[in-house]
Amino acid sequence: MIGEEFADLLAAAQGGGEAAFSRLWRNANPALLRYLRVTAPGAEEDIAAETWVHVVRGLASFRGDEQAWRAWLFTTARRRTIDLARHRSRRPEAALDDITAAQLPSSADSAEAAMENLGTAAAIALLAGLPRMQAEVILLRVVAGLDTESVARMLCKSPGAVRVAAHRGLRRLAQITADAGVTL
Amino acid sequence: MPNISQPQRQDEPAVTDADLASLLAGTTDAVPGLRPVADVLAALTAEATGMELAGEARALAEFRRRAGAPVPAKRARRSTAGLTSRLWVKVGASVAAVVVVLGGGVAAAFAGVLPTSFQRLAHEVIGAPMPPAPHDLPHRGRSAAHGQVVHGQPAVHGKPAASGGHGAKRQVRPHATPAPTAQGNPHAQGGQGNPHGQQGQGSGQGHQGSGQGQGNRHKQGNGQGQQSAGPHGPGQQGNPQNKGPNGSQQANRRAAGHPGRSVGTRPARDP
């Protein structure tokens, strides 16, 4: 999170300031990629690039604080992810040999991979083993830094449902790490 | 019955919702059972790696292309062009709507399906057919459908000659005694009035005769009147024909009071 500087950075970026935009991008893009690695494995780079293109187009008309900025960014990424999923469902094209390990469905093996103490990648692999809703809520709350209300609006759920999903996901995560003896 | 108790898992963390909330908030002093989870969440928010920042040049290039200095001028031009095109779309849609409404109205007027007041207005403005007179309607339907004979009152049906009967000349022989209104008078020909070119027939039989008539009220018409019979001989037969809005008329009538005698009308035209 940027904090108090955000308003100045946003105004500068909206005025065409390249350095300000670079700062915004460097702050948000890693979190965006981590979110997309769970929700759109294998396509995170492309979706992130499309998301930034969309953000650059609408940057001049954006109004809001840092929470709104991040909510806009991740909402855009989420919509692109949904579009990609629809496209893939209409035109499945990946041969079995072309599927990478990152694209394989996550399972208990993710916990074993996390045991290898791989840091962020292992944590993402653990999150990917959770049910989709729980993983997405935890990522948006922790990685994107959004509050419960923003996540609820983004996912079209009630704040209570978001809270419950987050707690269930954390409990499950605790269970997985306890079973596997994960240490990051 | 054996009492098999479910053993409590020793490694299951006993956590509360408050613990989870503090975990999500990033509090570091998590309960011991949640320490691995706190480590996972901390790893999710770790410093960015080089790979995660590799796309900066591409994003900046897009930013320069779209958010650079020339963009406002382009945007202004685009917005002006957009306004112009939108205006033309609205104007075109309005013109199309007006054309459709007017065309439909004209078509309806010439089809004669407008309400009477509108039909009359259309008649005066664009020359659409006149609306039918109220007393034409029951007669038209009745005579055209069945050609009913109305005894003694052929004149009731004599409307068809309304436009064609003006100035009609008639000759009546003294011995011809058909019903008076049936003698070569288009008004009396037991006919019909059809304002739109429909045809109907009606016949009337008066005191000593019968009448038949056909008439077309407006544009073109022809009438036939026939009267005959009676103890004194055949009555009258006529063919009034009307042409033009004012109803030029031609009528041929024959009548005979006694055998061999006839009463007829000569063709006549409106002044």
Interface residues (C-beta under 8 A of the other chain):
Chain A: A13 Q14 G16 E18 F21 S22 W25 R26 N29 P30 A31 L33 R34 E45 A48 A49 W52 V53 V56 R57 L59 A60 A114 G119 T120 A122 A123 I124 L126 L127 I138 L139 R141 V142 V143 A166 H167 L170 R171 L173 A174 Q175 T177 A178 D179 V182 T183 L184
Chain B: D11 E12 P13 V15 D17 L20 L23 L24 G26 G33 L34 P36 V37 D39 V40 L41 A42 A43 L44 T45 A46 A48 T49 E52 L53 G55 E56 R58 A59 L60 E62 F63 R64 R66 A67 G68 A69 V71
